[in-house]
Amino acid sequence: MRILEQTRDGVVVKIKVEILEEELVPEFEKAYQKAQKTAVMDGFRPGKVPLNLVKKRYGEAIREELIEDYIKRIYPEVLKTANLKPITPGDIREVEYKPKEYLHFTTVFELKPEFTLAEWRNTTIIKDVVTITEEDIEQELQSQRELHAIISERPEDQGVEMGDHVYVNIQGIDHTGYPIVGKKRSNIKIEIGKDRLGSNTDEQLIGAKKNEHRRVRTNCVFFNEHGEERREELIWETEILEIEQIELLELDDDLAAQIAGKPITLSELRREIEMELRSYCQSLVKQRLAQRMIDKMVELHKFDLPPSILAETLERMVQSRLKKVTDKIFSEDILRENLTEVAEKQLRWFFIRNKLIEEEQIQATDEDVENELKLRAETGKMDYDSLKLMFKSGEKRTDLEQEILIAKVMNVLHQGFKFDERLMDFNAFIDNN
């Protein structure tokens, strides 16, 4: 066996291999003799067919099967000779057997990307600092007040008022009055004042009574199959099914206890809400900062990605997204196109992360696992010994160690980057995606 040609395009390697007939002859003979033991032919007892007849009748099929098996067996030797370690299984192509001369075949596989970590330390990343004001606390209180409001059916002789909850059937129609396919919804809830059907639609429902039909108009944004935006007026044919009037309770200690589900004063509830908002913001700040650090590392490193692994990553993302959406606004092809860049970033970060683990000599030790399990036992009020047995080995143990490694990688990044603090108010921070 010898390598005739070896080429490389990024991480994709193509190797053409030659095996001379003299190397194959012993293999062929063994295969003929094996086939002879079970060969059946008129005029001969099973297993007694002459070898030359076996070769004449079955030789071509035997050689084809053997060649396929032989290529698989010598594949590790090809890699050893080329001194390469593929990250994907080899794809065997261009198999050519010329009797009494040679067997040629080509294998194509992908390697792990080779790159050097960029000088990422001391690079500046934006870090949000969120302020929680009395207005933010009051807004959350009002939201809780609405959730605990007294809801009753509005009398049939009264029309819709601002703040009501209205249940309607809706059908989108075009300017000729013809129903638009896919724009029909039944028994949906509309909180009057929040314009769920589009800008200024709720005002057009004011005064409508139960069982009344009313058309409302709004300007909407649509996307075609290529993701191109267009704006047009949409008309909703609405049928009023039920009208609920909302009575807000007085914001006092009694309501505070009802909201909290425990004896508490309104002042104490305000403090709890403030703590919850701060805790929520801290968690979100941490998530966004982690993503910015990852994005920066991806931005700093450019290298070729294994095409087949990228394709698999993208396909998993597409299928996962398809399972989560019921209204398929985009075709699968458009969704795949839109997610390609995301898949590339995700796969690039995977290789960068592993490079960091290697160069920073990051490990998930038994002590790390033990500390994590103790923390989970304390916070989740679970039995530590049961957790320890559950994560002793196998997939659960591997997944936990991987989580620990990732957390340590993020800690290394946090220590290495510099941060430029950006002051934001609560609403702007929540709305900033």
C-alpha positions in Angstrom: 0.0 0.0 0.0 1.3 3.4 -0.9 -0.1 7.0 -1.0 -0.1 8.3 -4.5 -1.4 11.8 -3.8 -2.3 13.9 -0.7 -3.9 17.3 -0.9 -5.4 19.6 1.8 -7.9 22.4 1.5 -8.3 24.0 4.9 -9.3 21.2 7.2 -10.4 18.9 4.4 -7.8 16.3 3.4 -7.9 14.1 0.3 -5.7 11.1 -0.1 -5.4 8.8 -3.1 -4.1 5.3 -2.2 -2.7 2.5 -4.4 -2.7 -1.2 -3.6 -0.9 -3.5 -6.0 -2.4 -6.7 -7.2 0.3 -8.8 -5.5 -1.0 -7.5 -2.2 -4.5 -8.5 -3.0 -3.9 -12.0 -4.4 -3.5 -13.7 -1.0 -6.7 -12.0 0.2 -8.6 -13.1 -2.9 -7.4 -16.7 -2.5 -8.6 -16.8 1.1 -12.0 -15.4 0.0 -12.3 -18.0 -2.8 -11.5 -20.9 -0.5 -14.0 -19.6 2.1 -16.7 -19.3 -0.6 -15.8 -22.9 -1.8 -16.9 -24.4 1.5 -20.5 -23.2 1.1 -20.7 -23.1 -2.7 -23.6 -25.0 -4.3 -23.6 -26.0 -8.0 -25.4 -28.7 -9.9 -23.4 -31.9 -10.2 -21.4 -31.3 -7.1 -22.0 -32.0 -3.4 -22.1 -28.8 -1.2 -18.6 -27.7 -0.4 -17.1 -29.9 -3.1 -17.3 -27.5 -6.1 -13.9 -27.1 -7.7 -12.0 -23.9 -6.9 -11.6 -22.9 -10.5 -15.4 -23.1 -11.0 -16.0 -21.0 -7.9 -13.7 -18.4 -9.3 -15.3 -18.5 -12.7 -18.9 -18.2 -11.4 -18.6 -16.1 -8.2 -15.1 -14.5 -8.6 -16.3 -11.0 -9.5 -18.8 -10.8 -6.7 -16.3 -12.2 -4.2 -13.6 -9.6 -5.3 -16.1 -6.7 -5.1 -17.1 -7.6 -1.6 -13.5 -8.3 -0.5 -12.3 -5.0 -1.9 -14.9 -3.0 0.1 -13.9 -4.9 3.3 -10.2 -4.6 2.6 -10.4 -0.9 2.2 -12.0 -0.6 5.6 -9.4 -2.8 7.2 -6.4 -0.9 5.9 -7.9 2.6 6.5 -6.2 2.9 9.9 -2.9 2.1 8.2 -3.5 4.8 5.6 -4.0 7.4 8.4 -0.9 6.1 10.2 1.2 6.4 7.1 -0.1 10.0 6.5 0.4 10.8 10.2 -3.1 12.3 10.5 -5.9 12.1 13.0 -9.3 12.8 11.4 -12.1 14.4 13.3 -14.7 12.8 11.0 -15.0 9.3 9.4 -13.4 9.0 6.0 -15.5 9.1 2.9 -14.3 6.5 0.4 -14.6 7.6 -3.2 -13.3 6.8 -6.7 -12.7 3.1 -6.1 -11.0 1.7 -9.2 -9.8 -2.0 -9.5 -7.8 -2.9 -12.6 -7.4 -6.7 -12.6 -3.8 -8.0 -12.3 -2.5 -4.5 -11.8 -3.8 -2.4 -8.9 -6.6 -1.1 -6.7 -7.0 2.7 -6.4 -9.3 4.5 -4.0 -9.6 8.0 -2.6 -10.5 8.9 1.0 -11.7 12.4 2.1 -11.9 13.4 5.7 -11.7 16.4 8.0 -9.2 17.4 10.6 -9.5 19.4 13.8 -8.8 23.1 13.1 -5.3 24.2 13.9 -5.0 27.7 15.2 -3.2 29.8 17.8 -5.1 31.7 20.4 -5.2 35.4 19.7 -4.1 38.1 22.2 -7.5 38.4 23.8 -6.5 39.4 27.3 -7.1 43.1 28.3 -9.6 43.4 25.4 -12.5 45.6 26.6 -16.0 44.3 26.9 -19.2 46.3 27.7 -20.6 45.4 31.1 -24.1 46.6 32.0 -24.8 48.2 35.4 -28.6 48.4 36.0 -30.3 50.8 38.3 -33.5 49.9 40.0 -35.7 52.9 40.8 -38.9 53.4 42.9 -40.7 53.8 39.6 -39.6 50.3 38.5 -40.8 48.9 41.9 -44.1 50.7 41.5 -44.5 49.3 38.0 -44.0 45.7 39.2 -46.5 46.4 42.1 -49.1 47.6 39.6 -48.5 44.4 37.5 -49.1 42.3 40.5 -52.1 44.4 41.4 -53.6 43.6 37.9 -52.9 39.9 38.4 -54.9 40.0 41.7 -57.8 42.1 40.3 -61.4 41.1 40.7 -62.8 40.0 37.3 -66.5 40.0 36.5 -68.6 39.8 33.4 -69.6 43.2 32.0 -73.4 43.6 31.6 -74.6 42.9 28.0 -76.0 46.4 27.6 -72.5 47.9 28.3 -69.8 48.2 25.7 -66.1 47.6 25.9 -64.1 50.1 28.1 -60.4 50.7 28.4 -58.8 48.2 30.7 -61.3 45.4 30.0 -60.4 41.9 29.0 -62.2 40.9 25.9 -62.5 37.4 24.3 -62.9 37.5 20.6 -62.8 35.4 17.4 -60.8 37.2 14.7 -60.3 36.7 11.0 -57.9 38.7 8.9 -59.5 39.9 5.6 -58.2 41.7 2.6 -59.6 45.0 1.1 -62.2 43.1 -0.8 -63.5 41.4 2.4 -62.1 38.0 1.5 -60.6 36.0 4.4 -56.8 35.6 4.5 -55.7 32.0 4.9 -53.8 31.5 8.2 -55.1 34.7 9.8 -57.9 33.1 11.8 -57.9 32.8 15.6 -60.6 31.6 18.0 -61.4 32.8 21.5 -58.3 34.9 22.0 -57.9 37.2 25.0 -57.3 40.9 24.4 -56.4 43.3 27.3 -57.8 46.6 26.0 -55.1 49.2 26.1 -52.2 46.9 25.0 -53.0 46.7 21.3 -52.5 43.0 20.8 -54.0 43.1 17.3 -51.8 46.0 16.2 -51.2 49.7 16.7 -54.4 51.6 17.7 -56.7 48.5 17.3 -58.0 48.5 20.9 -59.5 52.1 20.6 -61.5 50.8 17.7 -63.2 48.2 19.9 -64.3 50.7 22.6 -68.0 50.6 22.9 -68.5 47.3 21.1 -70.9 45.0 22.9 -71.2 41.2 23.4 -71.9 39.3 20.2 -71.2 42.4 18.1 -69.0 42.1 14.9 -66.6 45.0 14.3 -63.8 45.6 11.8 -60.6 47.1 13.1 -57.7 48.3 10.9 -53.9 48.4 11.6 -50.6 48.7 9.7 -48.6 45.5 9.8 -45.2 44.3 8.8 -45.0 41.1 6.7 -42.1 39.1 5.4 -42.1 37.1 2.1 -40.4 33.7 1.6 -37.0 35.5 1.1 -37.3 37.4 4.4 -37.9 40.7 2.7 -40.1 43.2 4.6 -43.3 44.8 3.3 -45.9 46.9 5.1 -49.6 47.0 4.4 -52.9 47.6 6.2 -54.5 44.6 7.8 -58.2 44.4 8.6 -59.4 42.2 11.4 -63.0 41.0 11.4 -63.7 40.6 15.1 -66.6 38.9 17.0 -67.0 39.9 20.6 -67.6 36.7 22.7 -67.2 38.0 26.2 -66.3 41.2 28.0 -64.7 41.2 31.5 -64.4 44.3 33.6 -61.4 44.5 35.9 -61.7 45.9 39.4 -58.3 46.8 40.9 -58.0 46.3 44.7 -56.5 49.0 46.9 -52.8 48.7 47.2 -52.4 48.1 51.0 -51.1 45.6 53.5 -53.9 43.2 52.8 -53.2 43.1 49.1 -49.5 42.9 49.8 -50.1 39.7 51.9 -52.3 38.3 49.1 -49.6 39.0 46.5 -46.8 37.5 48.6 -48.9 34.6 49.9 -47.8 35.3 53.5 -48.2 37.9 56.2 -46.3 40.9 55.0 -46.7 44.7 54.9 -46.7 46.8 51.7 -43.4 48.3 52.7 -41.9 44.8 53.1 -43.3 43.7 49.8 -41.7 46.7 48.1 -38.3 45.7 49.5 -38.8 42.1 48.4 -39.7 43.2 44.9 -36.6 45.4 44.8 -34.4 42.4 45.8 -36.1 40.2 43.2 -35.6 42.8 40.5 -31.9 43.2 41.4 -31.4 39.4 41.5 -33.1 39.0 38.1 -30.9 41.8 36.7 -27.7 40.3 38.1 -28.5 37.0 36.5 -29.3 38.6 33.2 -26.2 40.8 33.3 -24.1 37.7 33.9 -25.7 35.9 31.0 -25.2 38.8 28.6 -21.7 39.4 29.7 -20.8 35.7 29.1 -22.3 35.9 25.6 -20.3 39.1 24.9 -17.1 37.5 25.9 -17.9 34.5 23.7 -18.8 36.7 20.8 -15.5 38.6 21.2 -13.5 35.4 21.3 -15.2 34.2 18.1 -14.6 37.6 16.5 -10.8 37.4 17.3 -10.3 33.9 15.9 -10.7 33.1 12.2 -10.0 29.5 11.0 -11.6 26.9 8.8 -14.4 24.8 10.2 -15.0 21.1 9.3 -17.8 21.3 6.7 -19.6 18.1 7.7 -19.6 19.0 11.4 -20.9 22.5 10.6 -23.7 21.0 8.4 -24.7 18.6 11.3 -24.7 21.6 13.8 -26.8 23.7 11.5 -29.3 20.8 10.9 -29.7 20.2 14.6 -30.5 23.9 15.1 -33.0 24.0 12.3 -34.8 20.9 13.4 -34.9 22.2 17.0 -36.3 25.5 15.9 -38.9 23.8 13.8 -40.1 21.8 16.8 -40.6 25.0 18.8 -42.7 27.0 16.4 -46.2 26.2 15.4 -46.6 29.0 12.8 -44.0 28.4 10.1 -43.5 31.9 8.9 -40.3 30.9 7.1 -39.7 27.9 5.0 -37.1 25.4 6.2 -34.6 26.6 3.6 -35.0 30.2 4.7 -34.6 29.2 8.4 -31.5 27.2 7.5 -30.1 30.3 5.7 -30.9 32.5 8.7 -29.2 30.2 11.2 -26.0 29.5 9.2 -24.1 32.3 10.9 -25.3 31.3 14.3 -24.2 27.7 13.7 -20.8 28.9 12.5 -20.3 30.9 15.7 -21.4 28.1 17.9 -19.0 25.6 16.3 -16.1 28.1 16.3 -16.6 28.8 20.0 -16.6 25.0 20.6 -13.1 24.7 19.2 -11.9 27.9 20.9 -13.2 26.7 24.2 -11.4 23.4 23.9 -8.2 25.3 23.0 -8.5 27.4 26.2 -9.1 24.2 28.2 -5.9 22.7 26.7 -3.6 25.7 27.0 -4.9 26.9 30.4 -4.7 23.3 31.7 -8.3 23.5 33.0 -9.6 20.4 34.7 -12.7 19.2 36.4 -11.3 17.4 39.5 -13.1 15.0 41.8 -13.0 17.9 44.4 -14.8 20.2 41.9 -17.5 17.5 41.4 -17.9 17.0 45.1 -18.3 20.7 45.8 -20.8 21.1 43.0 -22.9 18.2 44.3 -22.8 19.6 47.8 -24.0 22.9 46.5 -26.8 21.2 44.6 -27.8 19.3 47.7 -28.0 22.4 49.8 -29.8 24.6 47.3 -32.1 21.9 46.0 -32.7 20.3 49.5 -31.6 16.9 48.2 -29.8 14.1 49.8 -26.1 14.4 49.1 -25.3 10.7 49.2 -28.1 10.0 46.6 -26.6 12.7 44.3 -23.1 11.4 44.7 -24.3 7.9 43.7 -26.3 9.3 40.8 -23.2 11.2 39.4 -20.7 8.5 40.2 -20.0 7.6 36.6 -21.6 7.4 33.2 -23.2 10.1 31.1 -24.4 12.2 34.1 -20.9 12.3 35.4 -19.5 13.3 32.1 -22.1 16.1 31.6 -21.4 17.5 35.1 -17.7 17.5 34.5 -18.3 19.4 31.2 -20.4 22.0 33.0 -17.6 22.5 35.5 -15.1 22.9 32.7 -17.2 25.5 30.9 -17.7 27.4 34.1 -14.0 27.5 34.6 -13.4 28.7 31.1 -15.8 31.5 31.6 -14.0 32.4 34.8 -10.7 32.5 32.9 -12.3 34.9 30.4 -13.7 37.1 33.1 -10.3 37.4 34.7 -8.6 38.2 31.4 -11.0 40.7 29.8 -11.3 44.4 30.8 -14.8 45.8 31.3 -16.3 49.2 30.4 -19.3 49.7 32.6 -22.5 51.0 30.9 -25.2 52.5 33.2 -28.7 51.5 32.2 -32.2 51.9 33.6 -34.2 48.8 34.2 -36.7 49.0 31.3 -34.0 49.9 28.8 -31.9 46.9 30.0 -34.8 44.5 29.7 -35.7 45.8 26.3 -32.1 45.6 25.0 -31.8 42.3 23.3 
